[in-house]
């Protein structure tokens, strides 16, 4: 009876309708920012006046045709370029290092047996479970106590620590579905462990490694909470810059900046998700 | 030395080489900082920030409202804020569950490319910047925001409604940012749902409601519980959502931690609050792991 009900036309339509509501809930708020980012009305963004590119131009230092009141809120383009540069440096370094570390660890756990392996495995995913705020302040106390100057380096170290766990999980998933007979064949044919790794293992797990790298890159680029606690005066990143902008009041420039950031992360995420879903 | 000995030695050496970087990093930049934080929570706050190395249990005393001296009264304000945080986190779990459960059935009944597209669409917002997603709800809920403007121009209200700075607005923001965390575990379970069990229950005369309550719900429970745990954890410690959508009216423990570190510079008290969050998380994770282990043991026997 239930099966029939679930397969009936009414239920199928209801489910479909609900599905679109669900997707609407996920995307309409983001779509709203997109529409607002082209609205010339800076007094009330919810009322459409006319189409403009001004907000995109002003965040890169372009002159606004709008009132001088808006110009006063315009950030100098040098600031934007500086914080974007910081974010890219942090994200690239942290995701590169964590990809190497996470991959090495995933291979070790997939190919070797040792005492306490399960405990070690649980320890490795711990940084993903600990709430961001706890990790952030623990690192802040540690860095200040150990005499580190808060800078881009402390952010990179902080990010690398928890991103390695993410890469480890992604690469491990790839290794779990892998055929080990090729590695054995390579060893039987006289290839050393390094040659086997480079010529046999690495090409097979490559989609997982690249997927893990991209995931780490986006998480680092987007991270607010941990960075918030361990960034120094001269090491503001793009999310912290947006946070500071939001605290000063909602200006149309935030819409434009948000849209650019969304587009950039969605493209990278789409590539990463595609690579992860692809079969070998 | 035999050759098998050298192979064994070489194997052990490469294992150590592979594991060394993560082990060192995890110890120095994760376990040690957490340990130091724990120690800090028992130290006396310094007059101008920092700590005095004296045993000082009053950081925890303050949380439960214990007066430090004759000038203070018993005032469990921090405990109230923690309870409110628990309440918001639980409401967030319920909210994400109600939204995601039917959606998981919707996707699980799709086929091929359509299903992949739906999964992709649902996963993608997870990668949108946290601040941008909260910002979207500020635009929707504030007095001159989307909802109020639409309602006003439709003539339904005269004065804008107070949609922001309530427990409700904080919960909406949390549900919005944490939906993918609830959806994926539930979906993984619903996808595997054995419909022959559903049919069997009906053949044996159960009505749809009974079938749902006695068969479908228990079979998908692991996904629901898993999703609830990973939604609850980030919701409990969150301070970004309440600081924008809750304003000064809705305080969560995360806001208190942030303030004791960056404004009042009372680090030991902040550390004690962070440990309170951490303890709740540990309790939850241990509960979830032991439940999983039990389920696995039952599966084997």
Interface residues (C-beta under 8 A of the other chain):
Chain A: X1 X2 X3 X5 X6 X15 X16 X18 X19 X22 X23 X25 X26 X27 X29 X30 X32 X33 X36 X44 X45 X46 X47 X100 X101 X102 X104 X105 X107 X108 X112 X114 X120 X123 X124 X126 X127 X129 X130 X131 X132 X133 X134 X135 X137 X138 X139 X140 X141 X142 X145 X157 X158 X160 X161 X162 X164 X168 X193 X218 X222 X224 X225 X229 X239 X242 X243 X246 X250 X254 X258 X261 X262 X265 X266 X268 X269 X270 X273 X277
Chain B: X10 X11 X14 X15 X17 X18 X19 X21 X22 X25 X26 X29 X30 X32 X33 X34 X36 X37 X40 X99 X102 X103 X105 X106 X107 X109 X116 X118 X120 X121 X122 X123 X124 X125 X126 X127 X128 X129 X130 X131 X132 X133 X135 X136 X137 X138 X139 X140 X142 X144 X145 X146 X148 X149 X150 X176 X179 X195 X198 X199 X201 X202 X207 X208 X211 X212 X233 X234 X236 X237 X238 X239 X240 X244 X254 X257 X258 X261 X262 X267 X270 X271 X274 X277 X278 X281 X285
